[in-house]
């Protein structure tokens, strides 16, 4: 029972984080990953990166390389 509750809590936290990331990117149009990390400071950095990865793989964000190891995200082009 505890495992089921932990999984549900984890899904809720990912949904909240995903919503937050998408709101930030929607406001800024393009956003450095460092900016997202600071804006989501209440979450561990690895969870933010995992959420960016999940959103990118699902087509909700576009992740792109800038330079010198820096990455940014933007909303995908309108279909």
C-alpha positions as CSV (number, residue, x, y, z in Angstrom):
1,X,0.0,0.0,0.0
2,X,2.8,2.4,0.8
3,X,4.5,1.8,-2.5
4,X,1.2,2.6,-4.4
5,X,0.9,5.9,-2.4
6,X,4.5,6.8,-3.1
7,X,4.0,6.2,-6.8
8,X,0.9,8.4,-6.8
9,X,2.8,11.1,-4.9
10,X,5.7,10.9,-7.3
11,X,3.3,11.2,-10.3
12,X,1.7,14.3,-8.7
13,X,5.1,15.9,-8.1
14,X,6.2,15.2,-11.7
15,X,2.9,16.8,-12.9
16,X,3.4,19.9,-10.7
17,X,7.1,20.2,-11.9
18,X,6.1,19.7,-15.5
19,X,3.4,22.4,-15.3
20,X,5.9,24.8,-13.7
21,X,8.6,24.1,-16.4
22,X,6.0,24.6,-19.2
23,X,4.7,27.8,-17.7
24,X,8.2,29.3,-17.4
25,X,9.1,28.3,-20.9
26,X,5.8,29.6,-22.3
27,X,6.4,33.0,-20.6
28,X,10.0,33.3,-21.9
29,X,9.6,31.5,-25.3
30,X,13.2,30.1,-24.9
31,X,14.9,29.4,-21.6
32,X,18.3,28.3,-20.6
33,X,18.3,25.1,-18.5
34,X,20.2,27.1,-15.7
35,X,17.3,29.5,-15.5
36,X,14.9,26.6,-15.2
37,X,17.0,25.1,-12.4
38,X,16.9,28.4,-10.5
39,X,13.2,28.8,-11.1
40,X,12.5,25.3,-9.8
41,X,14.9,25.5,-6.9
42,X,12.4,23.8,-4.6
43,X,13.0,20.6,-6.6
44,X,16.3,18.7,-6.7
45,X,18.3,19.5,-9.9
46,X,18.2,15.9,-11.1
47,X,14.4,15.9,-11.0
48,X,14.2,19.1,-13.0
49,X,16.5,17.6,-15.7
50,X,14.5,14.4,-15.8
51,X,11.3,16.4,-16.3
52,X,12.9,18.4,-19.1
53,X,13.9,15.1,-20.7
54,X,10.5,13.7,-20.3
55,X,8.8,16.8,-21.7
56,X,11.3,16.8,-24.6
57,X,10.7,13.2,-25.5
58,X,6.9,13.7,-25.3
59,X,7.2,16.6,-27.8
60,X,6.0,19.3,-25.3
61,X,9.5,21.0,-25.3
62,X,12.4,21.2,-27.7
63,X,15.8,20.8,-26.1
64,X,18.7,22.4,-28.0
65,X,22.4,22.8,-27.6
66,X,23.6,26.4,-27.5
67,X,27.4,26.4,-27.0
68,X,30.1,25.5,-24.5
69,X,28.0,22.8,-23.0
70,X,24.9,25.0,-22.4
71,X,21.4,23.8,-23.3
72,X,18.1,25.6,-23.6
73,X,14.5,24.7,-24.1
74,X,11.7,26.2,-26.1
75,X,8.2,25.4,-27.1
76,X,7.8,23.2,-30.2
77,X,6.7,24.9,-33.4
78,X,2.9,25.0,-33.7
79,X,1.6,22.1,-35.7
